[in-house]
Amino acid sequence: MGTDASTKPNILLIVSDDHGYGDQSGLGSVDDVETLALDRIRALGATFTQAYAAAPICSPAHVGILTGAHPQRWGGHWFQDTTYPSGHPTIAD
């Protein structure tokens, strides 16, 4: 695979923190949630029905995104024990 821009992958990462599967106002399943940015994307014709989170809270989930590894593999389970695993490559690498 070459290194010019035409051969590099085109990746779009949308991170929507701290809500459950059905917690999107565009789905109409809850009355007390507003997800305006996701609703705007939906109105433009893009819907996303499958998602994955490495953890139920944002701290270890974010490090999971950055490293591509399950947070539980390096001890990240909750807010207080989630730190970047030293020496682990990131998505930017």
BELCORSUL-V16517 format. One record per backbone hydrogen bond with DSSP energy under -1.0 kcal/mol. NH is the residue of the N-H (numbers start at 1). CO is the residue of the C=O. Records with the same first field share a line. If there is no record, write none. Layout:
# BELCORSUL-V16517
NH = CO  CO
This chain:
# BELCORSUL-V16517
7 = 4
23 = 20
24 = 22
27 = 24
28 = 25
39 = 35
40 = 36
41 = 37
42 = 38
43 = 39
44 = 40
45 = 42
46 = 41
61 = 57
62 = 58
63 = 59
64 = 60
65 = 61
66 = 62
67 = 63
68 = 64
73 = 70
74 = 71
76 = 71
82 = 79
88 = 85
91 = 66
